[in-house]
Amino acid sequence: MAVFGVDYAWGRPGAAALKRAGAKFACRYLSHDTTGKNLTRAEADDLSDAGIWLVVVWESTAQRPLAGRSAGVADAKDAAAQADACGMPDDRPIYFAADWDAAASQQDEINAYLDGAASVLGRDRVGLYGGYGPIDRAFDAGKITYGWQTYAWSGGRWDSRAQLQQYSNDHTINGVGVDYDRAVQSDYGQWRVGVSPEGEDDMPDYVSVGTDTEQQLSPGRWTNVNWDHEYSDTEHQHNNPGGPSLLTGSARYSLMVSATVTGVPEGTLIQARAIEIEDTSTYEAGPVQDFLSVGETMNLVYGLPADTVRSGHRVRFQLIQHGDAAATITDGSAKVFFWR
């Protein structure tokens, strides 16, 4: 399961634009900034009234956690006061940002900072934003209950304990720069003004499939990826074992695919897209995402946050590589999250 959301700083896309984009939640800042970066009560009211969940993260400077326990105490006090003023219930967590490629040698200072925050909020309300390393180490040490992992500094790895994933940067909604996020657990720290979530609110159904059969990827030609294994399909929306179709419409959906391609020289351009096909000659292509291979084996992750497939159409996933010779798709997995 996954829920699509966004995070942003100084701009304000507005509730209507966020809903049109399919965002179910917005991650917003708390800090000492006075230039408009922070969540305000008026914005919290506006998003809550529109049914959009909120998540808050404290960030003053990128490497603030290196200041240790006393900094965690001070930041948690200020963050809690700001969150309360915005209407956040006092049982909801606050994420604290480690916004750099934090090394293992810096984890002791980060953990001390989180200890300071926990002394104010309680451990069950402490979360961390960061790359794979600090998130993984903080969970292992029992320093956080919530994790918001960014794909940056993560090398394609995801910690399964992190409730939130920031998986793509530099997008625009209503003229405002946003990053794309997904919640992969039902409780990811979300709230509305005066309201904590109950149960799996707004959680979609999903199809989960995979393949471990080698498939040829000829140069310069869009190729459907076929799926051999069906792991979950409670609503019987896949119904294409061994074939390329992932979902039959109509439905609102989001898509996450990972795939491994071998035999591509370093620097080869690989592109990925989703298509909605009615028959073999009629299809609509979604946004194309580009990947440059870093060696003979390339692991790529494609995400489509929100789209709608019409009745009688099917969603498929395609790859194209622009090398000089054939490559091979060795394995892959896909999850399609959909709402009726």
C-alpha positions as CSV (number, residue, x, y, z in Angstrom):
1,M,0.0,0.0,0.0
2,A,1.1,3.6,-0.6
3,V,-0.4,7.0,-0.4
4,F,0.9,9.9,-2.6
5,G,1.9,13.1,-1.0
6,V,4.3,16.1,-1.5
7,D,6.6,18.3,0.5
8,Y,7.4,21.9,-0.2
9,A,8.9,25.0,1.6
10,W,8.3,28.6,0.7
11,G,5.7,28.3,-2.0
12,R,2.0,27.3,-1.5
13,P,0.4,25.2,-4.2
14,G,-3.0,25.5,-2.5
15,A,-5.4,22.8,-1.4
16,A,-7.3,22.7,-4.7
17,A,-4.2,22.2,-6.8
18,L,-2.9,19.5,-4.4
19,K,-6.2,17.6,-4.7
20,R,-6.1,17.8,-8.5
21,A,-2.6,16.4,-8.4
22,G,-3.8,13.5,-6.3
23,A,-1.9,14.4,-3.2
24,K,-3.4,12.9,0.0
25,F,-0.9,14.6,2.4
26,A,1.6,17.5,2.6
27,C,4.8,17.4,4.6
28,R,5.5,20.9,5.9
29,Y,8.3,22.7,7.8
30,L,8.7,23.9,11.3
31,S,11.8,26.0,12.0
32,H,13.2,29.4,13.2
33,D,12.7,30.8,9.7
34,T,10.8,34.1,9.4
35,T,10.6,34.4,5.6
36,G,7.6,32.1,5.0
37,K,9.0,28.6,5.0
38,N,7.0,27.3,8.0
39,L,3.5,25.8,8.2
40,T,1.0,28.4,9.5
41,R,-2.3,27.8,11.2
42,A,-4.1,29.3,8.2
43,E,-2.5,26.9,5.9
44,A,-3.1,24.0,8.2
45,D,-6.8,24.9,8.4
46,D,-7.0,25.2,4.6
47,L,-5.5,21.8,4.0
48,S,-7.4,20.1,6.8
49,D,-10.7,21.5,5.5
50,A,-9.9,20.1,2.1
51,G,-9.3,16.7,3.6
52,I,-5.5,16.7,3.1
53,W,-3.4,15.3,5.9
54,L,-0.4,17.1,7.3
55,V,3.0,15.9,8.4
56,V,5.6,18.2,10.0
57,V,9.4,18.2,10.0
58,W,11.7,20.4,12.0
59,E,14.8,21.8,10.1
60,S,16.8,24.8,11.1
61,T,20.1,24.0,9.4
62,A,21.0,20.9,7.4
63,Q,23.5,19.4,9.9
64,R,21.8,20.6,13.1
65,P,21.7,17.1,14.6
66,L,25.5,17.2,14.9
67,A,25.0,19.7,17.8
68,G,23.9,16.8,20.0
69,R,21.5,16.3,22.9
70,S,21.1,19.9,24.0
71,A,20.2,20.9,20.5
72,G,17.6,18.1,20.3
73,V,16.0,19.4,23.6
74,A,15.8,22.9,22.4
75,D,14.5,22.0,18.9
76,A,11.9,19.7,20.2
77,K,10.5,22.4,22.6
78,D,10.3,24.9,19.8
79,A,8.9,22.4,17.3
80,A,6.2,21.3,19.7
81,A,5.1,24.8,20.4
82,Q,4.9,25.7,16.7
83,A,3.0,22.4,15.9
84,D,0.6,23.1,18.7
85,A,-0.1,26.6,17.4
86,C,-0.9,25.0,14.0
87,G,-3.5,22.7,15.6
88,M,-1.5,19.4,15.6
89,P,-2.8,16.9,18.2
90,D,-0.3,16.2,21.0
91,D,-0.1,12.5,20.1
92,R,1.3,13.1,16.7
93,P,5.1,12.8,15.8
94,I,7.5,15.4,14.6
95,Y,10.3,14.5,12.2
96,F,13.7,16.0,12.6
97,A,15.9,16.5,9.5
98,A,19.4,15.2,8.9
99,D,19.6,16.8,5.5
100,W,23.0,15.6,4.3
101,D,24.9,12.5,3.5
102,A,25.5,11.6,7.1
103,A,28.4,9.2,7.8
104,A,28.3,6.3,10.2
105,S,30.9,8.2,12.3
106,Q,28.4,11.0,12.8
107,Q,25.6,8.7,14.1
108,D,26.5,9.1,17.8
109,E,25.8,12.9,17.6
110,I,22.6,12.3,15.6
111,N,21.4,9.7,18.2
112,A,22.2,12.1,21.0
113,Y,20.2,14.8,19.3
114,L,17.3,12.3,19.0
115,D,17.6,11.4,22.6
116,G,17.2,15.1,23.5
117,A,14.1,15.3,21.3
118,A,12.7,12.2,23.0
119,S,13.2,13.7,26.4
120,V,10.7,16.4,25.4
121,L,8.3,14.6,23.2
122,G,8.6,11.0,24.2
123,R,10.3,8.4,22.0
124,D,7.0,7.4,20.3
125,R,6.7,10.9,18.8
126,V,10.2,11.2,17.4
127,G,10.9,10.8,13.7
128,L,14.0,11.3,11.5
129,Y,14.3,12.5,7.9
130,G,17.4,11.5,6.1
131,G,19.1,9.0,3.7
132,Y,19.3,5.3,4.2
133,G,22.3,5.2,6.5
134,P,21.1,7.5,9.3
135,I,17.6,6.2,9.1
136,D,18.7,2.6,9.3
137,R,21.1,3.2,12.1
138,A,18.6,5.3,14.2
139,F,16.0,2.5,13.9
140,D,18.6,-0.1,14.8
141,A,19.5,1.9,17.9
142,G,15.9,2.4,19.0
143,K,16.2,6.2,18.7
144,I,13.2,6.8,16.5
145,T,9.6,5.5,16.0
146,Y,9.1,7.2,12.6
147,G,11.3,7.4,9.6
148,W,11.1,9.6,6.5
149,Q,13.7,8.4,4.1
150,T,14.9,10.3,1.0
151,Y,16.2,8.5,-2.1
152,A,19.1,10.9,-1.9
153,W,22.2,9.3,-0.4
154,S,20.4,6.0,-0.3
155,G,21.9,4.2,-3.3
156,G,18.6,2.6,-4.3
157,R,18.0,1.0,-0.8
158,W,14.9,1.5,1.2
159,D,14.6,0.8,4.9
160,S,11.3,-1.1,5.3
161,R,10.7,0.4,8.7
162,A,10.5,4.0,7.4
163,Q,6.9,5.0,7.1
164,L,7.6,7.8,4.5
165,Q,9.7,7.8,1.3
166,Q,10.7,10.9,-0.6
167,Y,11.3,9.3,-4.0
168,S,11.5,12.1,-6.5
169,N,12.5,15.8,-6.4
170,D,12.0,18.9,-8.5
171,H,8.4,18.8,-9.6
172,T,5.9,21.6,-9.9
173,I,2.3,21.9,-8.8
174,N,0.5,25.2,-9.5
175,G,3.8,26.9,-10.2
176,V,5.3,25.8,-6.8
177,G,8.3,23.5,-6.6
178,V,7.5,20.3,-4.7
179,D,9.1,16.9,-4.0
180,Y,7.1,13.6,-4.4
181,D,6.6,11.4,-1.3
182,R,4.7,8.2,-0.6
183,A,3.5,6.8,2.7
184,V,4.0,3.1,2.8
185,Q,2.4,2.4,6.2
186,S,-1.1,3.5,7.4
187,D,0.3,5.6,10.2
188,Y,3.0,7.9,8.9
189,G,2.6,10.7,11.4
190,Q,-0.3,12.4,9.6
191,W,-2.9,14.7,11.2
192,R,-5.4,17.4,10.5
193,V,-6.2,20.3,12.7
194,G,-7.4,18.8,16.0
195,V,-7.7,15.3,14.4
196,S,-5.6,12.2,14.6
197,P,-6.2,9.4,12.1
198,E,-8.2,6.4,12.9
199,G,-7.6,3.2,11.0
200,E,-6.4,3.0,7.4
201,D,-7.9,6.3,6.2
202,D,-7.7,6.8,2.4
203,M,-5.7,3.6,1.9
204,P,-6.0,2.1,-1.5
205,D,-6.2,-1.4,-2.8
206,Y,-3.2,-2.7,-4.7
207,V,-1.7,-5.1,-7.1
208,S,1.7,-6.5,-6.4
209,V,3.6,-8.5,-9.1
210,G,7.1,-9.5,-10.0
211,T,9.4,-11.3,-12.5
212,D,12.6,-13.2,-12.3
213,T,12.5,-14.4,-16.0
214,E,15.1,-12.8,-18.3
215,Q,13.6,-10.6,-21.0
216,Q,15.5,-9.1,-23.9
217,L,15.7,-5.4,-24.2
218,S,16.6,-4.5,-27.8
219,P,18.2,-1.1,-28.4
220,G,16.0,1.8,-29.5
221,R,12.6,0.1,-29.0
222,W,10.0,0.4,-26.3
223,T,9.5,-3.0,-24.7
224,N,6.7,-4.2,-22.4
225,V,7.9,-5.8,-19.2
226,N,6.1,-9.1,-18.5
227,W,5.2,-10.2,-15.0
228,D,5.4,-13.9,-13.9
229,H,4.5,-13.7,-10.3
230,E,1.3,-12.3,-8.7
231,Y,1.8,-11.6,-5.0
232,S,-1.3,-9.7,-4.2
233,D,-4.5,-8.9,-6.1
234,T,-7.4,-8.9,-3.8
235,E,-9.8,-7.1,-6.2
236,H,-8.7,-9.2,-9.2
237,Q,-7.6,-6.2,-11.2
238,H,-4.5,-7.8,-12.6
239,N,-5.7,-11.0,-14.3
240,N,-2.7,-11.1,-16.7
241,P,-0.3,-13.7,-15.3
242,G,2.8,-13.9,-17.4
243,G,1.8,-10.9,-19.4
244,P,2.5,-7.1,-19.3
245,S,-0.8,-5.7,-18.1
246,L,-0.7,-4.5,-14.5
247,L,-4.2,-3.0,-14.0
248,T,-7.5,-2.8,-15.7
249,G,-9.6,0.4,-15.6
250,S,-11.4,2.4,-14.6
251,A,-9.4,3.5,-11.6
252,R,-7.3,6.3,-10.1
253,Y,-3.9,4.8,-9.5
254,S,-0.2,5.3,-8.6
255,L,2.6,3.0,-9.8
256,M,6.0,2.0,-8.4
257,V,8.3,-0.2,-10.4
258,S,11.8,-1.4,-9.8
259,A,13.8,-3.3,-12.4
260,T,17.3,-4.6,-13.1
261,V,18.9,-4.2,-16.5
262,T,22.2,-5.9,-17.4
263,G,24.5,-5.6,-20.5
264,V,24.3,-1.8,-20.7
265,P,27.7,0.0,-20.9
266,E,28.2,2.9,-18.4
267,G,26.6,6.1,-19.6
268,T,23.8,4.3,-21.6
269,L,20.5,6.1,-21.5
270,I,17.6,3.9,-20.2
271,Q,14.1,5.4,-20.2
272,A,10.9,4.1,-18.5
273,R,7.3,4.9,-18.9
274,A,3.8,3.7,-18.1
275,I,1.2,3.4,-20.9
276,E,-2.5,3.0,-20.8
277,I,-3.5,0.7,-23.7
278,E,-6.9,-0.1,-25.2
279,D,-5.7,-2.3,-28.0
280,T,-2.3,-3.0,-29.8
281,S,-2.6,0.2,-31.9
282,T,-4.2,2.6,-29.4
283,Y,-2.4,3.7,-26.3
284,E,-1.6,6.8,-24.2
285,A,1.9,7.2,-22.8
286,G,2.6,8.7,-19.3
287,P,5.7,10.7,-18.3
288,V,9.1,9.3,-19.3
289,Q,11.8,9.1,-16.6
290,D,15.5,8.9,-17.7
291,F,18.2,6.8,-16.1
292,L,21.9,6.7,-17.0
293,S,23.6,3.4,-16.4
294,V,26.5,3.4,-14.0
295,G,27.9,0.1,-15.0
296,E,27.0,-3.1,-16.8
297,T,24.2,-3.7,-14.3
298,M,21.6,-0.9,-13.6
299,N,19.0,-0.9,-10.9
300,L,16.2,1.6,-11.6
301,V,13.1,2.8,-9.8
302,Y,10.2,4.4,-11.6
303,G,7.3,6.1,-9.9
304,L,4.1,7.5,-11.2
305,P,2.3,9.3,-8.4
306,A,-1.2,9.9,-9.7
307,D,-3.1,9.1,-12.9
308,T,-6.4,7.8,-14.0
309,V,-6.9,4.8,-16.4
310,R,-10.2,4.7,-18.2
311,S,-12.7,1.8,-18.4
312,G,-11.5,-0.8,-20.9
313,H,-7.9,0.3,-20.7
314,R,-4.9,-1.5,-19.1
315,V,-1.8,-0.1,-17.5
316,R,1.6,-1.5,-18.7
317,F,5.2,-0.6,-17.9
318,Q,7.8,-0.2,-20.7
319,L,11.6,0.3,-20.9
320,I,13.8,1.4,-23.8
321,Q,17.6,1.5,-23.8
322,H,19.7,3.5,-26.2
323,G,22.9,1.4,-26.4
324,D,24.3,-0.4,-29.5
325,A,23.4,-3.9,-28.6
326,A,20.7,-5.9,-26.8
327,A,20.5,-5.8,-23.0
328,T,18.6,-8.0,-20.6
329,I,15.9,-7.3,-18.0
330,T,16.8,-9.8,-15.3
331,D,14.2,-9.1,-12.6
332,G,11.7,-6.6,-11.4
333,S,8.7,-5.9,-9.2
334,A,5.7,-3.6,-9.5
335,K,3.1,-2.3,-7.2
336,V,0.0,-0.5,-8.5
337,F,-2.1,1.3,-5.8
338,F,-5.6,2.2,-7.0
339,W,-8.8,3.8,-5.8
340,R,-12.3,3.3,-7.2
